[in-house]
Amino acid sequence: MQNAHLRMGTLTFVKQTRDTVTDVTVHLNQLVAEHPVPSGPAAVLHLASVFGGDVEIGAIAAAAHEGFKFQVKAPGLALLGTLGEDPVLYRSSLQVPGRKRPVRHLILVSKTLFETTFGANKEARRTVLYDDSPEFVLHRLAVRFGLPVLPEWAQWFRAELDRRGLVEGLAGVNCSPIAVKGTKLRMLRILSQGLRRKAITIPPKEAIPEPDEAR
């Protein structure tokens, strides 16, 4: 964890009214976001993990619910984005040695990312993932769509998604997020084709020993 502060960023909310200017900045330790389109609308923030004081975290939470935009700055990254409609917020407190008051921790999750849970959106055509490792990709897609898979298929499945052009890189801070294009039916077809071609296999069921008749 040495020099951890060098891998962090900031998330800022600025609101200007006729008489006042609200300017709140909190520390950002993780982010998942869509790459903003040049000269286009603001980026979409799918996950932001931030921490700060009571007042700052309260203001950020309220701004997220209202759909306001946030300025994000991190090493190699600067963008303006919003969480969109109906974000999901998780709050917690971190007791830091030497501090009288705990640090407030807030995780902001977009509706799109939240709906990657099982059964939340069965008609989804795109899945945002926090990590791009083969094991994580296979596990999360299997959980979301209820796919019958084996952990041994992870490397093949990840390579197959890349080969078919179904993986899109996303902007991330302290993570490696991607978006996988495809419905449940398409994922099942990929697995089915892999089994038919014997690129992946189902190990034979072990023989069940006969019960001991002497007992």
C-alpha positions in Angstrom: 0.0 0.0 0.0 3.0 2.3 -0.2 2.3 5.5 -2.2 -1.4 4.5 -2.4 -2.3 8.2 -2.6 -0.6 8.4 -5.9 -3.1 5.9 -7.4 -6.1 7.8 -6.2 -8.1 10.6 -7.8 -10.8 13.1 -6.9 -14.5 13.4 -7.6 -15.9 16.9 -7.5 -19.5 18.3 -7.6 -20.0 21.9 -8.5 -23.4 23.6 -8.5 -23.8 27.3 -9.1 -27.0 29.2 -8.2 -27.9 32.8 -8.4 -26.4 33.6 -5.0 -24.1 30.7 -4.1 -21.6 28.2 -5.5 -21.4 24.7 -4.1 -18.1 23.1 -4.6 -17.5 19.7 -3.0 -14.5 17.4 -3.6 -14.0 13.9 -2.2 -11.2 11.3 -2.6 -11.7 8.7 -5.3 -10.1 5.2 -5.0 -12.0 3.3 -7.7 -13.9 4.1 -10.8 -15.7 2.4 -13.7 -16.8 4.7 -16.5 -17.7 4.8 -20.2 -15.1 6.6 -22.3 -16.7 9.9 -23.2 -17.3 10.6 -26.9 -15.4 13.7 -28.2 -17.6 16.7 -28.3 -20.5 14.5 -27.1 -22.5 14.3 -23.9 -21.0 13.6 -20.5 -19.5 10.2 -19.7 -21.5 7.5 -17.9 -20.2 6.6 -14.5 -21.0 3.0 -13.5 -19.1 2.8 -10.2 -17.4 5.4 -8.0 -15.9 4.6 -4.6 -15.2 7.8 -2.7 -14.5 8.8 0.9 -14.5 12.0 2.9 -16.2 13.8 5.7 -19.9 13.7 6.7 -20.9 16.9 4.9 -18.9 16.1 1.7 -20.3 12.6 1.4 -23.8 13.8 2.1 -23.6 16.3 -0.6 -22.2 13.8 -3.1 -25.0 11.3 -2.3 -27.6 14.0 -2.8 -26.1 15.1 -6.1 -26.0 11.6 -7.4 -29.7 11.1 -6.6 -30.5 14.4 -8.4 -28.6 13.3 -11.5 -26.0 16.0 -11.4 -22.6 15.7 -13.2 -19.3 15.1 -11.5 -15.8 16.1 -12.4 -13.4 13.1 -12.1 -9.6 13.5 -12.1 -7.2 10.7 -11.6 -3.7 9.7 -13.0 -4.1 9.7 -16.8 -7.8 10.4 -16.6 -10.1 13.5 -16.6 -13.8 13.4 -17.5 -17.2 14.8 -16.7 -19.8 12.2 -16.0 -23.1 11.3 -14.4 -24.5 8.1 -12.9 -27.8 8.4 -14.8 -31.2 7.6 -13.4 -31.9 5.6 -10.2 -28.3 5.0 -9.0 -27.8 2.7 -6.1 -25.8 4.0 -3.1 -23.9 2.1 -0.4 -22.6 3.8 2.7 -20.2 2.8 5.4 -17.8 4.2 8.0 -14.0 3.6 8.3 -12.4 4.1 11.7 -8.9 5.4 11.1 -6.4 5.3 14.0 -5.5 8.7 15.2 -8.8 10.3 14.0 -11.6 11.1 16.4 -14.3 10.8 13.8 -14.7 8.0 11.3 -14.1 8.5 7.6 -17.3 8.2 5.6 -17.2 5.8 2.6 -19.7 5.9 -0.3 -20.0 3.6 -3.3 -22.1 4.9 -6.2 -23.4 2.3 -8.6 -25.3 3.0 -11.8 -28.5 1.2 -12.6 -26.8 -0.6 -15.5 -24.1 -2.1 -13.3 -26.5 -2.9 -10.5 -28.6 -4.9 -13.0 -25.8 -7.4 -13.6 -27.2 -9.3 -10.6 -29.1 -12.5 -11.3 -32.6 -12.0 -12.7 -32.4 -8.1 -12.5 -32.6 -7.7 -16.3 -33.0 -10.9 -18.3 -33.3 -9.0 -21.6 -29.9 -7.3 -21.2 -27.8 -7.0 -24.4 -24.7 -5.6 -22.7 -23.0 -6.3 -19.4 -20.6 -4.0 -17.6 -18.0 -5.8 -15.5 -15.6 -4.5 -12.9 -12.7 -6.8 -13.9 -11.5 -8.3 -17.2 -9.9 -11.5 -15.8 -11.2 -14.7 -17.5 -12.4 -16.2 -14.3 -14.3 -13.1 -13.3 -15.9 -12.6 -16.7 -17.2 -16.2 -16.9 -18.4 -16.1 -13.3 -20.3 -12.9 -13.6 -22.0 -13.7 -16.9 -22.9 -17.1 -15.6 -24.5 -15.6 -12.5 -26.3 -12.9 -14.5 -27.8 -15.2 -17.1 -27.8 -18.5 -15.2 -25.4 -20.1 -17.7 -24.3 -23.8 -17.1 -20.5 -23.4 -17.1 -17.4 -24.9 -15.5 -14.5 -22.9 -14.1 -12.1 -24.7 -16.5 -13.8 -22.9 -19.5 -12.7 -19.4 -18.4 -9.7 -18.9 -20.6 -11.4 -20.3 -23.7 -14.5 -18.3 -23.1 -12.7 -15.0 -22.6 -10.6 -15.6 -25.7 -13.8 -16.4 -27.7 -15.4 -13.2 -26.6 -12.4 -11.2 -27.8 -12.3 -13.1 -31.1 -15.9 -12.3 -31.8 -15.4 -8.6 -31.0 -17.8 -8.7 -28.1 -15.5 -7.0 -25.5 -15.3 -3.2 -25.1 -12.7 -1.6 -22.8 -14.0 1.0 -20.3 -12.2 3.7 -18.3 -11.1 2.6 -14.9 -9.3 3.7 -11.8 -7.6 0.9 -9.8 -9.6 -1.8 -11.8 -9.8 -3.1 -15.3 -13.4 -2.8 -16.4 -15.0 -3.9 -19.7 -18.4 -4.2 -21.3 -19.4 -7.5 -22.9 -22.0 -7.3 -25.7 -24.5 -10.1 -26.1 -27.7 -11.5 -24.8 -28.2 -14.7 -22.8 -29.1 -16.6 -26.0 -25.8 -15.5 -27.6 -23.8 -16.6 -24.6 -25.5 -20.0 -24.7 -24.8 -20.3 -28.4 -21.1 -19.6 -27.9 -20.9 -22.3 -25.2 -22.9 -24.7 -27.4 -20.5 -24.2 -30.3 -17.5 -24.7 -28.1 -18.9 -28.0 -26.9 -19.7 -29.2 -30.4 -16.2 -28.4 -31.6 -14.8 -29.9 -28.4 -12.9 -26.7 -27.6 -14.4 -27.2 -24.1 -15.6 -30.5 -22.6 -17.7 -31.8 -19.8 -15.8 -34.3 -17.8 -17.4 -37.7 -17.5 -19.4 -38.3 -14.4 -17.5 -40.5 -11.9 -19.0 -43.9 -11.5 -21.1 -44.2 -8.3 -20.0 -47.2 -6.3 -22.7 -49.8 -5.7 -23.9 -50.0 -2.1 -22.3 -52.7 0.0 -24.9 -55.5 -0.1 -23.4 -57.0 3.1 -24.6 -53.9 4.9 
